[in-house]
Amino acid sequence: MSLLFAKEMADGRSALEAAGTAVQFGPMRLHQDQLQVLLVFAKEDNQSNGFCWACERAGYRCHVAKTPESALECFLDKNHDIIIIDHRHSRYFDAESLCRSIRSTKSAENTVIIGVVRRHADREESSILPFISAGFTRRYVENANIMACYNELIQLEFGEVRAQFKLRACNSIFTALEKSQEAIEITSEDHVIQYINPAFETMLGYERGELIGKELTEVPINEKKADLLETINSCIKIEKECQGTYYAKKKNGESIQQNVKVIPVIGQGGKIRHYVSLSSACNDNNKAERICERVQAESQTDIQSCRHKDRRKGSLDVRSTTSRGSDGSSQRRHSSMARIHSMTIEAPITKVINIINAAQESSPMPVAEALDRVLEILRTTEAILSASLGQR
């Protein structure tokens, strides 16, 4: 190898190393380790030597195997990024069978496998489909020139290998989706369901197989699917995302209120290629509403009791209360008045007000407004009770 050639490769590699090993994948910044290459050649020749020299110049770790058994064992131990299999001599081993064996392992999902084939000057080019079907990523027409081998490896590193490296990073993203407490649904641009996470299954009671591959209009998740889709499309055209609260129907027919955000994913050509839906049940809001309703009911009972006591000038006839209490209302008033006589008024009302204020912080506008009305009732109740007790 000439000094000029060596200098060109060194300069080229220095430029690549200056760019760093960091890979940007959307908002993720990934670090790519030193590439590992496995050469499977039954016999050493110029072609195998060419790739060995190229790996050394490119800064890759290179391992050589001469049999299918040793190649599979070495791969399972090292998990190489690139495997180059000699496909020229079928009498030594079956390259396609070896490729299938490697592909059948879980570790080979993102491995790039190259097949070295003979150069046929006088024969017609054969179809590459059987080659691809066997599991090869692409083929390399034999060329022992070190620069040709080097260029092939560099193109692989910044092409297929980097693409597979980014796909491996997707495992972390899917792990986050699978473990998320929010229900996540991904659909195509035509609103065909492509993915749902376990939280979605739990929330609505469906299994993935029942939903994936179906259009939203085919699934009885929402009674007003057409209106919902129209709303989503309208909001996305204007605001880039749609957010709101709506009622979904679970598999068992029960309705559930959800906070939903639908985000479009822009793909090739600047067009929307996917929709991501994030939803969570309004448990806290429903709890706040129940607190609101309970406080309102108790406040109304206490107001009626206070007004009744005010009319009776503070007296309470137990016998008349019992005689008129067949419907239970007088007994409730008696219970309310008993509570008034047996405890202070400020502490319970203050406690209720604190609960309502805490509920208001995470409540949507309709619930917050309802809680404001409850606070008004409590203030009125407090005033009436204070005046009533003052007359005693």
C-alpha positions as CSV (number, residue, x, y, z in Angstrom):
1,M,0.0,0.0,0.0
2,S,1.5,3.3,-1.1
3,L,2.3,6.1,1.4
4,L,-0.1,8.4,-0.5
5,F,-2.9,6.0,-0.2
6,A,-2.2,5.5,3.5
7,K,-2.2,9.3,4.0
8,E,-5.5,9.7,2.2
9,M,-7.2,7.1,4.4
10,A,-5.6,8.6,7.6
11,D,-6.8,12.1,6.7
12,G,-10.2,10.8,5.8
13,R,-10.6,8.9,9.1
14,S,-9.3,11.9,11.1
15,A,-12.1,14.1,9.5
16,L,-14.7,11.5,10.5
17,E,-13.3,11.2,14.1
18,A,-13.3,15.0,14.3
19,A,-17.1,14.9,13.7
20,G,-17.3,12.8,16.8
21,T,-19.1,9.5,17.5
22,A,-22.3,11.2,18.7
23,V,-25.4,10.5,16.7
24,Q,-28.4,12.8,16.7
25,F,-31.7,10.9,16.6
26,G,-34.6,13.4,17.0
27,P,-34.2,15.0,20.4
28,M,-31.9,12.1,21.5
29,R,-28.2,12.3,21.4
30,L,-26.6,8.9,21.1
31,H,-23.0,7.7,21.5
32,Q,-21.8,5.0,19.1
33,D,-19.2,2.6,20.3
34,Q,-16.3,1.3,18.2
35,L,-17.7,-0.9,15.3
36,Q,-17.1,-4.6,15.4
37,V,-16.7,-6.6,12.1
38,L,-16.9,-10.4,11.7
39,L,-15.2,-11.9,8.6
40,V,-16.4,-15.4,7.7
41,F,-14.0,-16.8,5.1
42,A,-13.1,-20.5,4.9
43,K,-9.7,-19.7,3.5
44,E,-7.5,-16.7,3.7
45,D,-7.1,-14.9,0.4
46,N,-6.7,-11.4,-1.1
47,Q,-10.3,-10.6,-0.5
48,S,-10.3,-11.5,3.2
49,N,-6.9,-9.7,3.6
50,G,-8.3,-6.6,1.9
51,F,-11.2,-6.4,4.4
52,C,-8.8,-7.0,7.3
53,W,-6.6,-4.1,6.3
54,A,-9.6,-1.9,5.7
55,C,-11.0,-2.6,9.2
56,E,-7.6,-1.7,10.7
57,R,-7.5,1.6,8.8
58,A,-11.0,2.4,9.6
59,G,-10.4,1.7,13.3
60,Y,-12.9,-1.2,13.6
61,R,-12.4,-4.3,15.7
62,C,-12.1,-7.3,13.4
63,H,-12.6,-11.0,14.1
64,V,-12.2,-13.8,11.6
65,A,-14.1,-17.2,11.6
66,K,-13.5,-20.0,9.2
67,T,-16.5,-22.3,9.9
68,P,-20.2,-21.6,10.3
69,E,-20.0,-23.0,13.9
70,S,-17.2,-20.8,15.0
71,A,-18.8,-17.8,13.2
72,L,-22.1,-18.3,15.1
73,E,-20.3,-18.8,18.4
74,C,-18.2,-15.7,17.9
75,F,-21.2,-13.6,16.9
76,L,-23.2,-14.6,20.0
77,D,-20.3,-13.6,22.1
78,K,-19.4,-10.2,20.5
79,N,-22.7,-9.2,18.8
80,H,-20.9,-7.6,15.7
81,D,-22.3,-4.6,13.9
82,I,-21.2,-5.9,10.5
83,I,-20.8,-9.5,9.3
84,I,-19.1,-10.2,5.9
85,I,-19.7,-13.8,4.6
86,D,-17.8,-15.3,1.7
87,H,-20.6,-16.4,-0.8
88,R,-18.2,-17.4,-3.6
89,H,-17.3,-21.0,-2.7
90,S,-20.3,-23.2,-1.9
91,R,-18.1,-26.2,-1.4
92,Y,-16.7,-24.9,1.9
93,F,-20.0,-24.0,3.5
94,D,-23.5,-22.8,2.6
95,A,-23.4,-19.0,3.1
96,E,-27.2,-18.6,2.9
97,S,-27.8,-21.2,5.6
98,L,-25.3,-19.5,7.8
99,C,-27.0,-16.2,7.2
100,R,-30.4,-17.7,8.2
101,S,-28.9,-19.2,11.3
102,I,-27.5,-15.8,12.4
103,R,-30.7,-14.0,11.6
104,S,-32.7,-16.5,13.7
105,T,-30.9,-15.2,16.8
106,K,-32.3,-12.3,18.7
107,S,-29.0,-10.5,18.7
108,A,-29.0,-10.2,14.9
109,E,-32.1,-8.1,14.5
110,N,-30.0,-4.9,13.8
111,T,-26.9,-6.5,12.4
112,V,-25.8,-5.7,8.8
113,I,-24.8,-8.8,6.9
114,I,-22.9,-8.6,3.6
115,G,-22.3,-11.4,1.1
116,V,-19.2,-11.4,-1.1
117,V,-20.1,-12.8,-4.5
118,R,-18.1,-13.6,-7.6
119,R,-17.6,-11.2,-10.4
120,H,-19.2,-12.6,-13.5
121,A,-17.9,-10.8,-16.6
122,D,-19.6,-13.0,-19.2
123,R,-22.7,-14.1,-17.3
124,E,-26.1,-12.4,-17.1
125,E,-26.8,-10.7,-13.8
126,S,-28.9,-12.9,-11.5
127,S,-31.8,-11.7,-9.3
128,I,-30.9,-10.4,-5.8
129,L,-34.2,-11.5,-4.3
130,P,-33.1,-15.0,-3.1
131,F,-30.0,-13.3,-1.6
132,I,-32.2,-10.8,0.3
133,S,-34.6,-13.5,1.3
134,A,-31.8,-15.4,3.0
135,G,-31.2,-12.5,5.3
136,F,-28.4,-10.6,3.6
137,T,-28.5,-6.8,3.8
138,R,-26.7,-6.3,0.5
139,R,-24.0,-8.0,-1.6
140,Y,-20.4,-7.0,-2.4
141,V,-19.0,-8.0,-5.8
142,E,-15.5,-9.3,-5.1
143,N,-12.8,-6.7,-5.2
144,A,-9.6,-7.2,-3.1
145,N,-8.5,-3.6,-3.6
146,I,-8.0,-2.2,-0.1
147,M,-9.5,1.2,-1.0
148,A,-12.6,-0.5,-2.4
149,C,-13.0,-2.5,0.8
150,Y,-12.4,0.6,2.9
151,N,-15.0,2.6,1.0
152,E,-17.5,-0.2,1.4
153,L,-17.0,-0.3,5.2
154,I,-17.3,3.5,5.5
155,Q,-20.5,3.6,3.4
156,L,-21.9,0.8,5.6
157,E,-21.0,2.7,8.8
158,F,-22.7,5.9,7.8
159,G,-25.5,4.2,6.0
160,E,-27.0,0.8,7.1
161,V,-25.1,0.5,10.4
162,R,-26.1,4.0,11.6
163,A,-29.7,3.4,10.6
164,Q,-29.8,0.2,12.6
165,F,-28.1,2.0,15.5
166,K,-31.0,4.4,15.6
167,L,-33.5,1.6,15.4
168,R,-31.8,0.0,18.4
169,A,-32.3,3.3,20.3
170,C,-36.1,3.0,19.6
171,N,-36.1,0.2,22.1
172,S,-35.6,2.7,24.9
173,I,-38.4,4.9,23.5
174,F,-40.8,1.9,23.3
175,T,-39.8,1.0,26.9
176,A,-40.9,4.4,28.0
177,L,-44.2,4.1,26.1
178,E,-44.8,0.6,27.6
179,K,-44.2,1.8,31.1
180,S,-46.0,5.1,30.8
181,Q,-49.0,5.7,33.1
182,E,-50.7,7.7,30.4
183,A,-52.8,5.8,27.8
184,I,-50.9,6.2,24.5
185,E,-52.4,5.4,21.0
186,I,-50.5,5.9,17.7
187,T,-52.5,5.9,14.5
188,S,-51.6,6.5,10.8
189,E,-52.5,9.5,8.8
190,D,-55.7,7.8,7.9
191,H,-56.6,7.1,11.6
192,V,-55.7,3.4,11.5
193,I,-54.6,2.2,14.9
194,Q,-50.9,1.1,14.8
195,Y,-50.0,1.0,18.5
196,I,-51.5,1.1,22.0
197,N,-49.6,0.8,25.3
198,P,-50.6,-1.3,28.3
199,A,-52.0,1.7,30.1
200,F,-54.5,2.1,27.2
201,E,-55.5,-1.6,27.5
202,T,-56.0,-1.2,31.2
203,M,-58.0,2.1,30.9
204,L,-60.5,0.9,28.2
205,G,-60.4,-2.9,28.7
206,Y,-59.3,-3.8,25.2
207,E,-56.3,-5.9,24.1
208,R,-53.9,-4.9,21.4
209,G,-55.1,-7.5,19.0
210,E,-58.6,-6.2,19.2
211,L,-57.6,-2.7,18.1
212,I,-54.4,-2.6,16.1
213,G,-55.0,-2.5,12.4
214,K,-58.5,-1.1,12.7
215,E,-59.7,2.4,11.9
216,L,-60.9,4.6,14.7
217,T,-64.4,4.6,13.2
218,E,-64.6,0.8,13.5
219,V,-63.9,0.7,17.2
220,P,-66.7,1.6,19.7
221,I,-64.4,3.7,21.9
222,N,-66.3,6.9,21.4
223,E,-70.0,7.3,20.5
224,K,-69.3,10.4,18.4
225,K,-66.3,9.2,16.5
226,A,-67.1,11.3,13.4
227,D,-67.4,14.5,15.5
228,L,-64.3,13.7,17.4
229,L,-62.2,13.1,14.2
230,E,-63.6,16.3,12.7
231,T,-62.6,18.2,15.8
232,I,-59.1,16.7,15.8
233,N,-58.5,17.5,12.2
234,S,-59.9,21.1,12.6
235,C,-57.7,21.8,15.7
236,I,-54.6,20.3,14.2
237,K,-54.9,22.4,11.0
238,I,-55.0,25.6,13.1
239,E,-53.1,24.9,16.4
240,K,-50.9,21.9,15.4
241,E,-52.4,19.8,18.3
242,C,-55.8,19.1,19.8
243,Q,-56.4,19.0,23.5
244,G,-59.6,18.6,25.6
245,T,-61.8,16.4,27.7
246,Y,-64.3,13.9,26.3
247,Y,-66.1,10.7,27.3
248,A,-64.8,7.3,25.9
249,K,-66.6,4.0,26.2
250,K,-64.8,1.1,27.7
251,K,-65.2,-2.4,26.4
252,N,-67.7,-3.3,29.1
253,G,-69.9,-0.3,28.0
254,E,-68.9,2.0,30.9
255,S,-68.2,5.6,30.0
256,I,-65.0,7.2,31.3
257,Q,-64.0,10.9,31.1
258,Q,-60.5,11.5,29.7
259,N,-58.1,14.4,29.3
260,V,-56.9,13.9,25.8
261,K,-54.1,15.5,23.7
262,V,-53.6,14.5,20.1
263,I,-50.3,15.5,18.5
264,P,-49.6,15.2,14.7
265,V,-46.2,13.7,13.6
266,I,-44.8,15.3,10.5
267,G,-43.0,12.9,8.2
268,Q,-41.5,12.9,4.7
269,G,-42.7,15.7,2.5
270,G,-43.8,17.8,5.4
271,K,-47.1,15.8,5.6
272,I,-48.7,14.3,8.7
273,R,-47.8,10.6,8.8
274,H,-49.0,9.7,12.3
275,Y,-51.1,10.9,15.2
276,V,-50.1,10.3,18.8
277,S,-52.9,10.4,21.4
278,L,-52.1,10.9,25.1
279,S,-55.0,10.4,27.5
280,S,-55.5,10.0,31.2
281,A,-58.7,9.4,33.2
282,C,-60.1,12.4,35.1
283,N,-59.9,10.6,38.4
284,D,-58.8,13.6,40.4
285,N,-61.4,15.7,38.7
286,N,-64.1,13.2,39.4
287,K,-63.0,13.0,43.0
288,A,-63.2,16.8,43.2
289,E,-66.7,16.7,41.7
290,R,-67.8,14.1,44.3
291,I,-66.4,16.3,47.1
292,C,-68.2,19.3,45.6
293,E,-71.5,17.4,45.5
294,R,-71.1,16.1,49.0
295,V,-70.2,19.4,50.5
296,Q,-73.1,21.1,48.7
297,A,-75.6,18.5,50.0
298,E,-74.4,18.8,53.6
299,S,-74.3,22.6,53.4
300,Q,-77.9,22.7,52.1
301,T,-79.0,20.5,55.0
302,D,-77.2,22.7,57.5
303,I,-78.8,25.9,56.1
304,Q,-82.2,24.3,56.4
305,S,-81.5,23.3,59.9
306,C,-80.3,26.7,60.9
307,R,-83.3,28.4,59.4
308,H,-85.6,26.0,61.2
309,K,-83.8,26.7,64.5
310,D,-84.0,30.4,63.9
311,R,-87.8,30.2,63.5
312,R,-88.1,28.1,66.7
313,K,-86.1,30.7,68.7
314,G,-83.5,28.2,69.6
315,S,-85.9,25.6,71.1
316,L,-86.1,22.0,69.9
317,D,-89.1,19.8,70.6
318,V,-87.9,16.2,70.4
319,R,-91.3,14.7,70.4
320,S,-92.6,16.9,67.6
321,T,-89.4,16.2,65.6
322,T,-90.0,12.5,66.0
323,S,-93.6,12.7,65.1
324,R,-92.9,14.6,61.9
325,G,-89.8,12.6,61.0
326,S,-91.4,9.7,59.2
327,D,-89.8,10.8,56.0
328,G,-86.4,11.0,57.6
329,S,-85.9,14.7,56.9
330,S,-86.6,15.8,60.5
331,Q,-84.1,13.3,61.8
332,R,-81.4,14.6,59.5
333,R,-82.2,18.2,60.7
334,H,-82.0,16.9,64.3
335,S,-78.7,15.3,63.5
336,S,-77.4,18.5,61.9
337,M,-78.4,20.6,64.9
338,A,-76.9,18.1,67.3
339,R,-73.6,18.4,65.5
340,I,-73.9,22.2,65.7
341,H,-74.4,22.1,69.5
342,S,-71.6,19.5,70.0
343,M,-68.8,21.0,68.1
344,T,-67.3,24.3,67.1
345,I,-68.2,25.7,63.6
346,E,-64.9,27.3,62.5
347,A,-62.7,24.3,62.4
348,P,-64.8,22.0,60.2
349,I,-65.7,24.7,57.7
350,T,-62.0,25.8,57.5
351,K,-61.0,22.2,56.8
352,V,-63.6,21.8,54.1
353,I,-62.5,25.1,52.5
354,N,-58.9,23.9,52.5
355,I,-60.0,20.7,50.8
356,I,-61.9,22.6,48.1
357,N,-59.0,25.0,47.5
358,A,-56.7,22.1,47.0
359,A,-59.1,20.4,44.6
360,Q,-59.5,23.7,42.6
361,E,-55.8,23.8,41.7
362,S,-55.9,20.7,39.5
363,S,-59.5,21.0,38.3
364,P,-60.8,22.0,34.8
365,M,-62.7,25.3,34.5
366,P,-66.3,23.8,34.9
367,V,-65.3,22.0,38.1
368,A,-63.4,25.1,39.5
369,E,-66.5,27.2,38.9
370,A,-68.7,24.7,40.7
371,L,-66.3,24.7,43.6
372,D,-66.5,28.5,43.7
373,R,-70.3,28.2,44.2
374,V,-69.7,25.7,47.0
375,L,-67.4,28.2,48.7
376,E,-70.2,30.8,48.5
377,I,-72.6,28.4,50.1
378,L,-70.1,27.7,52.9
379,R,-69.6,31.4,53.6
380,T,-73.4,31.8,53.7
381,T,-73.7,28.8,56.0
382,E,-71.0,30.2,58.3
383,A,-72.8,33.5,58.6
384,I,-76.2,32.0,59.3
385,L,-74.7,29.6,61.9
386,S,-72.8,32.4,63.6
387,A,-75.9,34.6,63.8
388,S,-78.0,31.7,65.0
389,L,-75.5,30.8,67.8
390,G,-75.3,34.5,68.7
391,Q,-79.0,34.5,69.5
392,R,-78.8,31.6,71.9
